[in-house]
Amino acid sequence: MLEKSATGVQPAPSRPPVKSGQAESLTERMDRIYDAISRRAYELFERDGGVDGNDVRHWLEAESEFLHPVHVHLEESDNQFVVRAEVPGFTANDLEVNIEPRRVTIAGKRQSKKETKEGESVYAEECSDEIFRVIDLPSEAATIKVAATLKDGVLEIQIPKVESKKATASETQAA
């Protein structure tokens, strides 16, 4: 599908997968990330000679190697929420968006591998980037009819709100 603009024909923004309801693997994913950060923090501890007092620095350094910050902007209108997340370098296939009634989860992982050969020497480099962000919504959202687009490194998720039930006035009579 193509969209026309004033500058010519542009490819339509890609759409990451959006899942509604409870994320089955959310806890497992968090545990896996936590374990990986713990292992790396311990490696950094050992690298520095096992000296106590640097645990926070080691943890933050390990965390920065595994997780990249995701800057998020949440807008609320009368009928919907709009979440914009900066995810530069990620494609729609790299991202997973999970919508729950009061929470949005954005997770993504990408891997790249570069290999060069010079004569008999082979140099291989692998890189992995992972993001994980949970956004709590101020009120309940509908988990159906959610739209997500990814364009120029910005993920935009439009989430309709649950229609509020109008209070019906009931009169009570004294007996």
C-alpha positions in Angstrom: 0.0 0.0 0.0 1.4 3.4 -0.9 0.6 6.9 0.3 1.0 10.0 -1.8 2.6 13.1 -0.4 3.6 16.5 -1.8 7.1 15.1 -2.5 6.0 12.0 -4.3 5.1 8.4 -3.6 6.2 7.2 -0.1 5.9 3.6 1.3 3.2 3.3 3.9 4.4 3.2 7.5 5.0 -0.4 8.7 2.8 -1.9 11.3 4.2 -3.8 14.3 2.2 -6.7 15.7 -0.2 -5.6 18.4 -1.5 -8.1 20.9 -4.6 -7.5 23.1 -5.1 -8.9 26.6 -2.7 -10.4 29.1 0.8 -11.1 27.9 1.6 -14.7 28.5 5.4 -14.3 28.3 5.7 -10.9 30.0 7.0 -12.4 33.3 9.2 -14.8 31.5 10.7 -12.0 29.3 11.3 -9.9 32.4 13.0 -12.8 34.2 15.2 -13.5 31.2 16.3 -9.9 31.0 16.9 -9.7 34.8 19.0 -12.9 34.7 21.1 -11.6 31.8 21.8 -8.3 33.6 22.6 -10.1 36.9 25.1 -12.4 35.1 26.8 -9.5 33.4 26.9 -7.4 36.6 28.6 -10.3 38.3 31.1 -10.5 35.4 31.9 -6.8 35.9 32.3 -7.4 39.6 34.8 -10.2 38.9 36.6 -8.1 36.3 37.2 -5.4 38.9 38.8 -7.9 41.3 35.7 -8.7 43.4 35.9 -5.5 45.4 32.7 -4.6 47.3 31.1 -1.2 47.0 30.6 -1.0 43.2 27.4 -3.1 42.9 25.2 -0.2 41.7 27.8 0.9 39.1 28.1 -2.7 37.9 24.4 -3.2 37.7 23.8 0.1 35.8 26.6 -0.7 33.4 25.3 -4.2 32.7 21.7 -2.8 32.3 22.9 -0.3 29.8 24.5 -3.1 27.7 21.2 -5.0 27.5 18.5 -2.4 27.5 18.3 0.8 25.6 16.1 3.7 26.8 12.8 4.2 25.1 11.6 7.7 25.3 7.8 7.8 25.5 5.1 10.5 25.2 1.5 9.7 26.3 -1.4 11.9 25.2 -4.9 11.5 26.4 -8.0 12.9 24.7 -11.7 12.4 25.4 -11.9 9.2 23.4 -8.4 7.7 23.1 -4.8 7.5 24.2 -1.9 8.1 21.9 1.5 6.7 22.8 4.6 7.8 20.9 7.8 5.9 21.5 11.2 6.5 20.0 12.6 3.2 18.7 15.3 4.2 16.2 16.7 1.4 14.1 14.0 -1.1 15.0 11.7 -2.5 12.3 8.1 -3.5 12.7 9.2 -7.2 12.8 11.6 -6.4 15.7 8.8 -4.9 17.9 6.0 -6.4 19.9 3.2 -4.3 21.4 0.9 -5.7 24.0 -2.2 -3.8 25.1 -4.0 -4.5 28.4 -6.9 -2.5 29.9 -4.6 -0.3 32.0 -1.1 -1.0 30.5 0.9 -0.9 27.3 4.0 -3.0 26.9 6.6 -2.3 24.1 9.3 -4.9 23.6 11.8 -5.3 20.9 14.9 -7.1 20.0 17.2 -6.9 17.0 20.4 -8.6 16.2 23.1 -7.9 13.6 26.1 -9.8 12.6 29.1 -8.5 10.6 31.9 -10.7 9.3 34.9 -9.6 7.4 37.8 -11.7 5.9 41.3 -10.6 5.3 43.4 -13.4 4.0 43.3 -16.2 6.5 41.8 -14.0 9.3 38.1 -13.8 10.0 36.7 -11.0 12.1 33.1 -11.5 13.3 31.1 -9.1 15.3 27.6 -9.6 16.7 25.4 -7.0 18.2 22.1 -7.3 20.0 19.8 -4.4 21.0 16.8 -5.0 23.2 14.2 -2.6 24.5 11.4 -3.1 27.0 9.0 -0.4 28.3 5.8 -0.7 30.3 3.5 2.3 30.3 0.6 2.5 32.8 -2.5 4.2 31.5 -4.4 6.7 33.7 -7.8 5.0 32.9 -9.1 1.9 31.2 -8.6 1.4 27.5 -10.3 -0.8 25.0 -8.0 -3.6 23.9 -9.7 -3.9 20.5 -9.4 -1.6 17.5 -5.8 -0.5 18.5 -3.7 0.9 15.7 0.0 1.0 15.7 2.3 2.5 13.0 6.1 2.8 12.8 7.5 5.6 10.8 11.0 7.3 10.9 11.9 5.5 14.2 8.8 6.6 16.0 6.2 4.0 17.1 2.7 5.6 17.4 0.0 3.6 19.1 -3.6 4.8 19.1 -5.7 3.1 21.8 -9.4 3.9 22.2 -10.8 4.4 25.7 -13.5 2.3 27.2 -16.7 4.2 26.9 -17.8 5.4 30.3 -21.2 4.4 31.5 -23.4 7.3 32.2 -24.8 7.2 35.7 -28.6 6.8 35.5 -30.5 8.9 37.9 -32.7 6.8 40.1 -35.2 8.2 42.5 -35.7 6.7 45.9 -39.0 7.1 47.6 -39.5 7.2 51.4 -42.0 4.7 52.7 
